[in-house]
Structure formats: structure tokens, C-alpha cells
Amino acid sequence: SLRPRTALPLLRKDFILTEVQVYESLFLGADALLLIAAALERKRFRELLALAYSLGMEVIAEVHTGEELRFVLDTEADIIGINNRNLDDFTVDIRTTERLMEICRQGEPAGSRIIVSESGVRTEADADFLADTGVDAVLVGEALMRSGDPSGLIRAFRKKRSVRAA
């Protein structure tokens, strides 16, 4: 477990498919887990979401398409992750967030949920573009791992105060 090494919130970023994995996440010290709408039957998604919440964990409900987003907007999910990676061919297009944010704006008032843009955030310009779409945060992984100055990259991403880099 990483929990003894940090007080920062920990996300279990994995394909969670069963109740056992939710309990594992809790026992490993995760504060949050990822539920991928494309990987779960609708009923199963709702069950795992409810279980995680009952254990005091947060959930990032990850979507890739308008259909998945509409489903997740009809759940109790507090945090929605819009993944810019196409699961069919693994291409990345940050305009996916722009398109899906239109659906979010039509579906409910701004600020009622936390919206996170995931994948493809490589530059300060990418972070600025995504902030302008109205997201609350960006999830950055690969760009940080490849950067010679990860702390500097995070500072650059945070220049636009309306978005948090995580």
C-alpha cells in the first residue's frame, strides 16, 4: 500500500469490474476508484458506484461517448471523467471533452458535478483549451512521466486558475 507514504488522495486507476476489487481498493488505501462506463453493464455500474460510496470512497465515472455520458448523468456520480482516448483505436483527441461538455451543459447546471478531462493533456495550451471548455480538472499521466521537470509542467498547467491538474 502507498498509504503510509503519502497523505495525498490516492486513485486506483484500474478496470474495476467486481465488488472484491472495490474492497481491495479500500484495503489498499485508495480514496477513489475509476468506474469505466464502457466496461460495465449499466446495472453493475450502479451497484459498484453505490458500494464505493457506502465505503466512503469517491468514484471517477469515466465516459468516452455521448451515450455513456447521458447514462452517467442519470446516476449519483459526483465526478465524471471524460477520457479523450478512443477505446477502439487508442487515438487521442482532446476535442472529445469539448463535444461532451456540450452534453453536460444541456443536462444540468454548471458546477453540480466535478468534470475531469483525461488523456492527451501534453502542453499548457492543451490545459488552457480544456479549461475553456469548462472542465474543473485535468488528469495528466504520460506527459508528467516524460517531462524532465514534472513540477514545472504542473505549475504551467495550473496557470489558468479555473482548472486543477492532477
Buried (B, 14 or more C-beta within 10 A) or exposed (E): EEEEEEEEEBBBBEEBBEEEBBEBBBEEBBBBBBBBBBBBEEEBBBBBBBBBBEEEBBBBBBBBBEEBBBBBBEBEBBBBBBBBBBEEEEEBEBEBBBBBBEBBEEBEEEEEBBBBBBBBBBEBEBBBBBBEBBBBBBBBEEBBEEBEEEEEBBEBBBEBEEBBBB
